[in-house]
């Protein structure tokens, strides 16, 4: 697609970070996995990727604000625009040598996401979207699936770990959803879950307690691919609460009723 100047800058930044991460990924695969050594290595890879992204974005647009996973937020001289960045979504996968992780970059304008990039460097799949211009994966236009039966649909989510308090709610969701669908996947990279929904690989996604950098780009990619995204509790701001439901149009209402238990 022919993107705006801002989108082209975002793609450039994502590719730069992706090259750095792919190089580090080849090394982390050979590490003796331990809590300290491997974890520290991934932290360095994560920070190096964010540094590469920040240098590219802020050099091109020094007045924009910044919200990144690995650094303090910056207000920016232009209060209407902000970059929202996750340099390595799927860190645990990366740590374990699983090639399912991504760079996620979004541009927010007056509180609305207007451009998004999700780069799966391990597979060389670049998912991009701009408000009103559609969503694309490399040179292919994206559309959400057309499935309209829950029993034929596959969903994605995250499973709470390490004692997170939302485990009971998620188990309740699964108990209601699994009997009605073709399966639920947990691949450990929220940005790619949303990108895959936009590409028709999944039919729906839900999760709670996510961070803005996890979902900002993906929300736009899904919407521009014809999908629907809404808060789990109606009326909430998704980026503030981190709770969302997303799906194609035909199954959205039924899926949302299952998750909302209404």
SERO-4910 file (N, C-alpha, C, O; in steps of 0.05 Angstrom, whole numbers):
BEGIN
 pado doro    nc1    nc2    nc3   cac1   cac2   cac3    cc1    cc2    cc3    oc1    oc2    oc3
  Unk    A     17    -24      0      0      0      0     18     25      0     40     24      9
  Unk    A      6     47    -10     20     72     -9     13     87     16     -9     98     18
  Unk    A     30     86     35     24     98     61     33    127     63     46    138     46
  Unk    A     24    140     85     32    167     91     61    168     99     74    147    103
  Unk    A     72    192    102     99    196    111    103    184    138    123    171    144
  Unk    A     83    188    156     85    177    183     85    146    183    101    134    197
  Unk    A     69    134    166     68    105    165     95     94    154    105     74    164
  Unk    A    106    107    134    131     98    124    154    100    144    172     83    145
  Unk    A    153    120    161    172    123    183    169    100    203    188     88    212
  Unk    A    144     93    209    138     71    227    148     45    216    159     28    231
  Unk    A    144     40    191    153     15    178    184     14    179    195     -7    185
  Unk    A    196     36    173    226     37    174    236     31    202    254     15    206
  Unk    A    223     42    223    231     37    251    226      8    258    243     -4    271
  Unk    A    204     -4    249    198    -32    256    218    -50    243    227    -70    255
  Unk    A    226    -45    218    245    -62    205    273    -60    218    287    -80    220
  Unk    A    280    -36    226    306    -32    239    306    -48    265    326    -62    271
  Unk    A    286    -46    281    284    -61    306    283    -91    301    295   -107    315
  Unk    A    268    -99    280    265   -127    273    292   -140    266    297   -163    274
  Unk    A    308   -126    251    335   -136    244    351   -141    269    365   -162    271
  Unk    A    350   -123    288    365   -126    313    355   -150    329    371   -165    340
  Unk    A    329   -153    329    317   -175    345    322   -202    332    327   -221    346
  Unk    A    321   -204    306    327   -229    292    356   -238    298    361   -261    303
  Unk    A    374   -219    298    402   -225    304    404   -236    333    418   -256    338
  Unk    A    391   -222    351    392   -231    379    377   -258    383    385   -274    400
  Unk    A    356   -262    368    340   -286    370    357   -311    363    355   -332    376
  Unk    A    374   -308    343    391   -330    336    410   -338    359    417   -361    362
  Unk    A    417   -318    375    435   -324    397    419   -335    421    429   -353    435
  Unk    A    395   -324    426    380   -333    449    371   -362    446    368   -375    466
  Unk    A    368   -371    422    361   -399    417    382   -418    428    377   -441    435
  Unk    A    407   -408    428    429   -425    437    437   -421    466    455   -434    476
  Unk    A    423   -403    480    429   -398    508    420   -422    526    400   -435    520
  Unk    A    435   -426    547    425   -444    568    404   -428    583    410   -408    596
  Unk    A    379   -436    581    357   -421    592    359   -421    623    357   -442    635
  Unk    A    361   -398    634    361   -395    663    347   -369    670    346   -351    653
  Unk    A    337   -367    694    322   -343    701    339   -318    698    329   -297    689
  Unk    A    364   -319    706    381   -296    705    393   -291    678    389   -270    666
  Unk    A    408   -310    668    424   -305    643    406   -299    619    410   -279    606
  Unk    A    387   -318    613    370   -314    590    352   -290    593    348   -275    574
  Unk    A    342   -286    617    324   -263    621    339   -237    617    328   -218    605
  Unk    A    363   -235    627    379   -211    623    385   -206    594    384   -183    584
  Unk    A    390   -228    579    396   -225    551    372   -214    536    375   -196    520
  Unk    A    349   -225    542    325   -215    528    319   -186    535    310   -171    518
  Unk    A    324   -179    560    320   -151    568    338   -133    551    330   -111    543
  Unk    A    363   -141    547    381   -125    531    371   -123    502    372   -102    489
  Unk    A    361   -145    491    350   -145    464    326   -127    462    323   -112    443
  Unk    A    309   -128    482    285   -111    483    292    -82    484    281    -66    468
  Unk    A    311    -75    501    319    -47    504    333    -37    478    329    -14    470
  Unk    A    349    -54    466    362    -46    441    342    -41    419    345    -23    403
  Unk    A    321    -58    418    300    -54    397    285    -28    402    279    -13    383
  Unk    A    279    -22    428    264      3    433    282     27    426    272     47    416
  Unk    A    308     25    432    326     47    426    326     52    395    326     75    387
  Unk    A    327     31    380    327     33    351    301     47    341    302     64    323
  Unk    A    279     38    352    253     50    344    252     79    352    244     96    336
  Unk    A    259     85    377    257    112    387    275    131    371    266    153    365
  Unk    A    299    122    365    316    140    349    304    146    322    305    169    313
  Unk    A    293    127    309    281    131    282    257    149    284    254    168    268
  Unk    A    239    143    302    214    159    304    219    187    314    208    206    303
  Unk    A    234    190    335    238    217    347    256    234    330    254    259    331
  Unk    A    274    222    314    290    238    296    272    250    274    276    273    266
  Unk    A    253    235    265    235    244    244    213    263    255    205    282    241
  Unk    A    204    257    279    182    273    291    189    279    320    177    268    338
  Unk    A    207    298    324    217    304    351    196    316    370    200    316    394
  Unk    A    175    327    359    155    340    376    133    321    385    116    329    402
  Unk    A    132    297    375    111    278    383    117    267    411    140    265    420
  Unk    A     96    259    425     99    246    451    107    217    447    108    206    425
  Unk    A    112    203    469    122    176    469    111    160    492    112    169    515
  Unk    A    101    136    486     93    117    507    104     90    499     95     77    480
  Unk    A    124     80    513    137     55    507    138     37    531    138     46    554
  Unk    A    139     11    526    140     -9    548    164     -6    565    163    -10    590
  Unk    A    187      0    553    213     -1    567    224     25    576    247     26    586
  Unk    A    209     47    574    220     73    581    198     91    592    174     85    589
  Unk    A    206    113    604    187    132    615    172    147    593    183    152    572
  Unk    A    147    153    597    131    168    577    142    196    573    153    208    592
  Unk    A    138    207    550    146    234    543    121    249    532    108    239    515
  Unk    A    116    273    543     92    287    535     94    297    506     74    296    491
  Unk    A    117    308    499    120    318    472    110    347    470     92    355    483
  Unk    A    123    362    452    114    390    448     88    391    433     73    410    436
  Unk    A     82    371    417     56    369    403     38    351    421     42    327    420
  Unk    A     20    363    436      4    347    454    -17    329    441    -30    313    454
  Unk    A    -21    332    415    -42    317    401    -32    291    389    -48    274    381
  Unk    A     -6    287    388      5    263    375     24    248    393     40    260    407
  Unk    A     22    222    392     38    205    410     44    178    397     26    165    386
  Unk    A     69    170    398     77    143    390     71    124    413     77    130    436
  Unk    A     60    100    408     55     79    428     70     54    418     63     43    397
  Unk    A     90     45    433    109     25    423    114      2    442    118      6    466
  Unk    A    112    -22    431    122    -46    444    144    -57    427    138    -68    405
  Unk    A    169    -55    435    191    -64    418    193    -94    415    204   -104    396
  Unk    A    181   -109    434    182   -138    433    158   -150    447    158   -154    471
  Unk    A    137   -154    431    113   -167    442    116   -197    439    121   -206    416
  Unk    A    114   -211    461    119   -240    460    147   -246    471    161   -264    461
  Unk    A    154   -232    492    181   -234    504    186   -263    513    208   -273    510
  Unk    A    166   -276    526    171   -303    536    176   -323    513    192   -341    516
  Unk    A    161   -319    491    167   -336    467    195   -332    458    209   -351    452
  Unk    A    203   -307    456    231   -300    448    251   -314    466    270   -325    457
  Unk    A    246   -312    492    264   -324    512    267   -354    508    289   -365    512
  Unk    A    246   -367    500    246   -396    497    252   -406    469    250   -429    462
  Unk    A    260   -387    452    268   -395    424    244   -401    406    247   -414    386
  Unk    A    220   -391    414    197   -395    398    194   -371    378    192   -349    387
  Unk    A    193   -376    352    193   -354    333    165   -342    329    154   -341    307
  Unk    A    153   -332    351    127   -320    350    127   -295    368    120   -297    391
  Unk    A    136   -273    357    139   -248    372    139   -225    351    142   -230    327
  Unk    A    135   -201    360    132   -179    341    140   -152    352    141   -149    377
  Unk    A    144   -133    334    147   -105    341    120    -92    335    108    -97    315
  Unk    A    111    -75    354     85    -62    351     89    -32    355     99    -23    375
  Unk    A     80    -16    335     82     13    336     56     25    327     44     17    307
  Unk    A     45     44    343     21     58    336     25     88    338     42     97    353
  Unk    A      9    102    323      9    132    325    -19    140    333    -39    134    321
  Unk    A    -20    155    356    -45    165    367    -47    195    360    -28    210    364
  Unk    A    -71    203    351    -76    231    345   -102    239    359   -123    229    353
  Unk    A   -100    258    378   -123    267    393   -138    244    405   -163    243    404
  Unk    A   -123    225    417   -136    204    431   -145    180    414   -157    161    425
  Unk    A   -141    182    388   -149    161    370   -126    149    355   -108    164    347
  Unk    A   -125    123    352   -103    110    337   -108    114    307   -129    106    297
  Unk    A    -89    126    293    -92    132    265    -73    116    247    -77    116    223
  Unk    A    -53    104    258    -35     87    242    -24     65    260    -19     70    284
  Unk    A    -20     42    249     -9     20    264      8      1    248      2     -4    224
  Unk    A     30     -9    260     48    -28    247     54    -50    266     61    -45    289
  Unk    A     51    -75    257     59    -98    272     77   -115    255     69   -125    234
  Unk    A    102   -118    263    122   -132    246    131   -158    259    143   -158    280
  Unk    A    124   -180    246    133   -206    254    159   -211    238    159   -222    216
  Unk    A    181   -204    251    207   -205    237    216   -233    231    230   -238    211
  Unk    A    209   -252    248    217   -280    245    205   -292    220    217   -310    207
  Unk    A    181   -282    212    167   -293    189    166   -273    166    155   -279    145
  Unk    A    177   -249    171    177   -227    151    149   -220    142    143   -218    119
  Unk    A    131   -218    162    103   -209    156     99   -182    169    101   -179    194
  Unk    A     93   -162    153     89   -135    162     60   -128    159     49   -125    137
  Unk    A     46   -125    182     18   -117    182     16    -87    187     28    -77    206
  Unk    A      2    -73    170      1    -44    172    -28    -34    167    -44    -47    153
  Unk    A    -34    -11    179    -61      1    174    -59     30    180    -44     40    197
  Unk    A    -75     45    165    -80     73    170   -110     78    170   -125     65    155
  Unk    A   -119     96    187   -148    101    189   -159    109    162   -150    128    149
  Unk    A   -179     94    153   -193     99    128   -179     88    103   -189     91     81
  Unk    A   -156     75    106   -141     66     83   -138     35     82   -124     25     65
  Unk    A   -152     21    100   -151     -8    100   -127    -19    115   -110     -4    125
  Unk    A   -125    -45    116   -104    -60    130    -90    -79    110   -103    -90     92
  Unk    A    -64    -82    113    -49    -98     94    -28   -115    109    -19   -108    130
  Unk    A    -22   -138     96      0   -154    105     19   -157     81     13   -169     61
  Unk    A     43   -144     84     61   -141     61     45   -128     38     36   -105     41
  Unk    A     41   -141     15     26   -129     -7     -2   -139    -10    -15   -135    -30
  Unk    A    -12   -153     11    -39   -166      9    -59   -151     27    -54   -146     51
  Unk    A    -81   -143     15   -102   -130     30   -114   -150     51   -120   -173     44
  Unk    A   -118   -141     75   -129   -158     96   -159   -155     99   -170   -133     97
  Unk    A   -173   -178    103   -201   -178    111   -205   -199    133   -194   -220    131
  Unk    A   -221   -191    152   -228   -211    173   -244   -234    160   -254   -231    137
  Unk    A   -246   -256    174   -260   -279    163   -289   -273    159   -300   -254    170
  Unk    A   -302   -290    143   -331   -288    139   -347   -309    154   -371   -312    149
  Unk    A   -334   -324    171   -348   -345    186   -371   -333    203   -367   -312    216
  Unk    A   -393   -346    203   -416   -335    217   -427   -355    237   -448   -349    250
  Unk    A   -414   -378    241   -423   -398    261   -401   -400    282   -378   -405    276
  Unk    A   -409   -398    307   -390   -400    329   -376   -427    329   -352   -429    334
  Unk    A   -391   -448    323   -379   -475    324   -358   -480    303   -343   -499    305
  Unk    A   -356   -462    283   -335   -464    262   -312   -445    267   -293   -444    251
  Unk    A   -314   -429    288   -295   -407    293   -274   -414    313   -278   -429    332
  Unk    A   -250   -402    308   -227   -405    326   -222   -378    340   -223   -357    327
  Unk    A   -217   -379    365   -213   -354    381   -185   -355    394   -173   -376    397
  Unk    A   -175   -331    400   -149   -329    414   -152   -312    439   -170   -295    441
  Unk    A   -135   -317    458   -135   -302    483   -108   -306    497    -91   -320    486
  Unk    A   -105   -294    519    -82   -298    536    -91   -312    562   -114   -307    571
  Unk    A    -75   -329    573    -82   -343    598    -66   -330    621    -41   -329    619
  Unk    A    -79   -321    642    -65   -308    664    -45   -328    677    -50   -352    679
  Unk    A    -22   -317    685     -1   -333    696     10   -319    721      4   -296    727
  Unk    A     26   -334    736     41   -323    759     22   -310    779     28   -289    791
  Unk    A     -1   -322    784    -19   -313    804    -35   -288    798    -45   -275    816
  Unk    A    -38   -282    772    -54   -258    765    -83   -262    774    -94   -284    773
  Unk    A    -95   -239    782   -122   -241    794   -144   -246    774   -167   -252    782
  Unk    A   -139   -243    748   -160   -247    728   -163   -276    719   -178   -282    701
  Unk    A   -148   -295    733   -150   -323    725   -179   -334    728   -188   -347    709
  Unk    A   -193   -329    750   -220   -340    752   -239   -330    729   -255   -346    719
  Unk    A   -237   -305    722   -254   -294    701   -247   -308    674   -265   -314    659
  Unk    A   -221   -312    669   -214   -325    644   -223   -354    643   -232   -363    622
  Unk    A   -220   -368    665   -230   -396    666   -260   -397    662   -270   -415    649
  Unk    A   -274   -378    673   -303   -376    669   -309   -371    639   -327   -384    628
  Unk    A   -294   -353    627   -297   -348    598   -294   -374    582   -310   -381    565
  Unk    A   -272   -389    588   -266   -413    573   -288   -434    577   -296   -448    558
  Unk    A   -299   -436    601   -320   -455    606   -345   -450    590   -359   -468    583
  Unk    A   -350   -424    585   -374   -417    569   -368   -419    539   -386   -426    523
  Unk    A   -344   -412    531   -338   -409    502   -331   -436    489   -340   -442    467
  Unk    A   -314   -452    502   -304   -476    490   -326   -495    479   -322   -507    458
  Unk    A   -348   -499    493   -369   -517    482   -382   -506    457   -396   -521    443
  Unk    A   -378   -480    451   -392   -468    429   -375   -463    404   -385   -452    384
  Unk    A   -349   -469    406   -331   -461    384   -313   -484    374   -315   -506    385
  Unk    A   -296   -477    355   -278   -498    343   -251   -498    357   -234   -515    350
  Unk    A   -247   -481    376   -222   -481    391   -213   -454    400   -222   -433    390
  Unk    A   -195   -454    420   -183   -429    430   -153   -433    430   -143   -453    438
  Unk    A   -139   -412    420   -110   -413    418    -97   -393    437   -108   -371    442
  Unk    A    -74   -400    448    -59   -382    466    -30   -382    456    -15   -400    463
  Unk    A    -23   -363    439      4   -362    427     23   -343    439     46   -343    432
  Unk    A     14   -326    458     32   -311    474     43   -285    462     64   -275    470
  Unk    A     28   -274    442     36   -248    431     11   -233    422      0   -239    401
  Unk    A      2   -215    438    -24   -202    434    -25   -187    407    -45   -189    393
  Unk    A     -4   -173    400     -4   -158    375     -8   -177    351    -23   -170    333
  Unk    A      4   -201    352      0   -220    331    -27   -233    332    -39   -240    311
  Unk    A    -38   -237    356    -66   -246    357    -85   -228    342   -101   -237    327
  Unk    A    -82   -202    346    -99   -183    332    -93   -182    303   -111   -179    286
  Unk    A    -67   -183    295    -60   -183    267    -72   -208    253    -81   -207    231
  Unk    A    -71   -231    267    -81   -256    256   -112   -254    253   -123   -265    234
  Unk    A   -125   -241    272   -154   -237    269   -160   -220    244   -178   -227    229
  Unk    A   -144   -199    240   -148   -182    216   -143   -198    190   -156   -192    170
  Unk    A   -126   -217    191   -119   -233    168   -138   -257    164   -135   -272    144
  Unk    A   -158   -260    181   -176   -282    179   -166   -309    189   -179   -329    186
  Unk    A   -143   -308    202   -132   -333    214   -146   -341    240   -149   -365    245
  Unk    A   -154   -321    255   -172   -325    277   -198   -311    271   -200   -295    253
  Unk    A   -219   -318    286   -245   -306    282   -253   -287    304   -270   -270    301
  Unk    A   -239   -290    327   -245   -272    350   -222   -272    370   -206   -291    370
  Unk    A   -221   -252    387   -201   -249    407   -212   -234    431   -229   -216    428
  Unk    A   -204   -242    455   -211   -226    479   -189   -230    500   -175   -250    500
  Unk    A   -185   -210    516   -167   -212    539   -171   -188    557   -182   -167    549
  Unk    A   -161   -191    582   -163   -170    602   -136   -160    610   -116   -174    607
  Unk    A   -135   -136    622   -111   -125    635    -87   -122    616    -65   -128    624
  Unk    A    -92   -115    592    -71   -110    573    -61    -81    575    -75    -64    586
  Unk    A    -38    -76    565    -26    -49    565    -31    -36    538    -35    -49    518
  Unk    A    -31     -9    537    -36      5    512    -17     -4    489    -26     -7    466
  Unk    A      9     -9    496     28    -16    475     23    -45    464     31    -51    443
  Unk    A      8    -61    480      1    -88    471    -19    -87    448    -18   -103    429
  Unk    A    -38    -68    449    -62    -69    433    -66    -46    414    -83    -47    396
  Unk    A    -52    -24    418    -58      1    403    -57     -4    372    -77      2    359
  Unk    A    -35    -15    362    -33    -19    333    -53    -40    324    -66    -37    304
  Unk    A    -56    -61    340    -74    -83    332   -103    -75    330   -118    -85    313
  Unk    A   -112    -57    347   -140    -48    346   -146    -36    319   -166    -42    307
  Unk    A   -128    -19    309   -132     -6    284   -131    -26    261   -147    -25    242
  Unk    A   -111    -44    262   -108    -64    240   -134    -80    238   -143    -86    216
  Unk    A   -145    -89    260   -170   -104    260   -193    -88    248   -208    -97    231
  Unk    A   -196    -63    258   -218    -47    248   -216    -41    218   -236    -41    204
  Unk    A   -192    -35    209   -188    -29    181   -190    -54    163   -193    -52    139
  Unk    A   -189    -78    176   -194   -103    161   -223   -111    161   -231   -132    152
  Unk    A   -240    -94    173   -269    -99    173   -279   -112    199   -302   -119    200
  Unk    A   -261   -114    219   -269   -127    244   -281   -107    264   -280    -83    259
  Unk    A   -291   -117    285   -303   -101    306   -287   -104    332   -279   -126    339
  Unk    A   -283    -82    346   -268    -82    371   -284    -66    391   -293    -44    385
  Unk    A   -287    -77    415   -302    -63    436   -291    -70    463   -278    -91    466
  Unk    A   -297    -54    484   -289    -61    511   -306    -84    521   -329    -87    513
  Unk    A   -295   -100    539   -311   -121    551   -334   -109    567   -357   -118    564
  Unk    A   -328    -89    583   -350    -75    597   -357    -50    580   -341    -32    577
  Unk    A   -381    -50    570   -389    -29    552   -386     -2    565   -393      3    588
  Unk    A   -376     17    549   -372     44    558   -344     50    567   -337     74    571
  Unk    A   -328     30    572   -300     34    581   -282     43    557   -289     39    534
  Unk    A   -260     56    564   -239     62    545   -220     39    543   -207     33    563
  Unk    A   -217     27    520   -201      3    517   -172      8    525   -160     -9    539
  Unk    A   -160     30    516   -132     35    521   -127     40    551   -105     36    561
  Unk    A   -148     49    565   -145     55    594   -148     30    610   -134     25    630
  Unk    A   -168     13    604   -173    -11    620   -158    -35    610   -151    -53    626
  Unk    A   -151    -37    584   -137    -60    573   -154    -84    570   -144   -106    566
  Unk    A   -181    -81    571   -200   -103    568   -214   -100    541   -226    -79    535
  Unk    A   -213   -121    524   -226   -118    498   -236   -144    487   -227   -166    493
  Unk    A   -256   -141    469   -267   -163    453   -264   -154    424   -269   -131    417
  Unk    A   -255   -173    406   -253   -166    378   -262   -191    362   -256   -213    370
  Unk    A   -275   -186    339   -284   -208    323   -293   -198    296   -295   -174    291
  Unk    A   -299   -216    277   -312   -208    252   -341   -200    258   -351   -206    280
  Unk    A   -353   -187    239   -380   -177    243   -401   -198    249   -417   -195    268
  Unk    A   -402   -220    233   -424   -240    237   -425   -253    264   -447   -260    273
  Unk    A   -402   -257    277   -403   -271    303   -399   -252    327   -400   -261    350
  Unk    A   -394   -226    322   -386   -209    344   -407   -209    366   -400   -212    390
  Unk    A   -432   -204    360   -452   -201    381   -455   -227    398   -457   -225    422
  Unk    A   -455   -250    385   -457   -275    399   -433   -280    417   -435   -287    440
  Unk    A   -409   -275    405   -384   -278    420   -383   -259    444   -376   -267    466
  Unk    A   -391   -234    440   -391   -214    461   -409   -222    484   -403   -217    507
  Unk    A   -432   -234    478   -451   -242    499   -439   -264    515   -444   -266    540
  Unk    A   -423   -282    503   -411   -304    518   -390   -292    537   -390   -300    561
  Unk    A   -373   -274    528   -352   -263    545   -364   -245    566   -354   -245    589
  Unk    A   -384   -229    558   -396   -211    578   -415   -225    596   -424   -214    616
  Unk    A   -422   -250    590   -440   -267    606   -467   -253    608   -478   -250    630
  Unk    A   -478   -244    585   -503   -230    585   -524   -245    569   -547   -237    567
***
